[in-house]
Amino acid sequence: MSGQWRKVDGKQLLQARIMVKNIGASNVTLLQKGTGLRVSLLAAHQPAPPAPVEWEGQRVFEILKEHAWIEPGETVSDDLLLDLGSAAPVLALMEARLVWRRRRDNIVIAAREIIPTDATISGVKE
């Protein structure tokens, strides 16, 4: 998971990239229900230290909609360009949740990544 702020038509947009690789020996089925990317921005007002950082949740976005399953050894990715209403780049928190179908209980994978204001996605040119 990675991201970078981009200026497009005068707006600050967050480009979010999700990449997933099936390292197993069988197909895995991705369930859209419960799968998504939550993006939060650093809250304007922070509590006095020592205290945890506060985030303002923006919304949850659908990810990997076009990938119902992933074959063994296959890597899939999704790029989103998100308008979060920010006038300038700010620290962002991306939290991804993937739900994989299994015979008995589903498997849930979660990841978190803080995106600095000057972050870049490798391979992406301005």
C-alpha positions in Angstrom: 0.0 0.0 0.0 1.3 3.4 -0.9 0.1 6.9 -1.7 1.1 10.3 -2.9 -0.6 13.7 -3.1 -1.1 15.0 -6.7 -2.4 18.4 -7.9 -5.0 17.8 -10.6 -7.0 20.7 -12.1 -6.2 22.9 -9.1 -7.3 20.3 -6.5 -5.2 18.2 -4.1 -6.0 14.5 -4.7 -4.6 11.5 -2.9 -3.5 8.7 -5.2 -3.7 5.4 -3.3 -2.2 2.2 -4.6 -3.0 -1.2 -3.3 -1.0 -4.3 -4.4 -1.8 -7.8 -3.4 0.1 -11.0 -4.3 -1.2 -14.5 -3.8 1.8 -16.5 -2.5 -0.3 -19.6 -2.0 -0.8 -22.7 -4.2 -4.5 -22.2 -4.9 -6.9 -19.5 -6.1 -8.2 -17.2 -3.4 -11.6 -15.6 -3.6 -11.9 -11.9 -2.6 -15.2 -10.9 -1.0 -16.2 -7.3 -1.6 -18.4 -7.3 1.6 -16.0 -6.1 4.3 -13.2 -5.3 1.9 -12.2 -1.7 1.5 -9.8 1.2 2.1 -10.5 3.7 4.9 -8.7 7.0 4.5 -8.3 9.5 7.4 -6.5 12.8 7.6 -4.5 14.3 10.4 -7.0 16.2 12.7 -6.4 20.0 12.7 -6.4 20.0 16.5 -4.2 17.6 18.4 -4.3 16.8 22.1 -1.3 17.9 24.2 1.5 15.3 24.4 1.8 12.6 25.6 -1.3 11.5 23.7 -2.0 9.5 20.6 -2.4 11.3 17.3 -6.0 12.1 16.3 -7.3 11.4 12.9 -10.5 12.6 11.1 -12.0 9.7 9.2 -13.0 10.7 5.6 -14.7 7.7 4.1 -14.2 4.1 3.0 -13.5 3.3 -0.6 -14.1 0.1 -2.6 -10.9 -1.6 -3.7 -10.0 -4.4 -6.1 -13.6 -4.5 -7.4 -12.5 -6.1 -10.7 -10.7 -9.0 -9.0 -13.1 -11.7 -7.7 -10.2 -14.1 -7.3 -6.4 -14.1 -7.5 -4.5 -17.1 -9.0 -1.4 -18.6 -7.4 1.6 -16.3 -7.9 -0.6 -13.5 -9.4 -0.2 -9.9 -8.3 -3.1 -7.6 -8.7 -3.3 -3.8 -7.9 -5.7 -1.0 -7.8 -5.0 2.8 -8.1 -7.5 5.3 -6.8 -7.5 9.1 -7.1 -9.3 10.4 -4.1 -10.8 13.9 -3.6 -10.7 14.3 0.2 -11.5 18.0 0.2 -8.0 19.0 1.3 -6.6 22.3 0.1 -3.0 21.2 0.6 -1.3 17.9 1.2 -1.7 16.6 4.8 -0.6 13.5 6.7 -3.0 10.7 5.7 -3.7 7.3 7.2 -4.7 4.5 4.9 -6.2 1.4 6.4 -6.9 -1.5 4.0 -9.1 -4.5 4.9 -9.3 -7.6 2.6 -11.7 -10.5 3.2 -10.9 -13.8 1.6 -13.5 -16.6 1.3 -12.6 -19.8 3.0 -14.7 -23.0 3.5 -15.5 -22.5 7.1 -14.3 -19.0 8.3 -13.3 -16.2 6.1 -9.7 -14.8 6.3 -9.4 -11.1 7.1 -6.1 -9.3 6.3 -5.6 -5.7 7.5 -2.8 -3.2 6.8 -2.1 0.4 7.9 0.1 3.0 6.3 0.8 6.6 7.1 1.3 8.7 4.0 3.6 11.7 4.5 2.9 14.9 2.6 5.9 14.4 0.4 5.5 10.7 -0.2 5.9 9.4 -3.8 4.8 6.1 -5.4 7.7 4.5 -7.1 7.3 4.4 -10.9 5.0 7.4 -10.9 6.2 10.6 -12.5 4.9 14.0 -11.8 
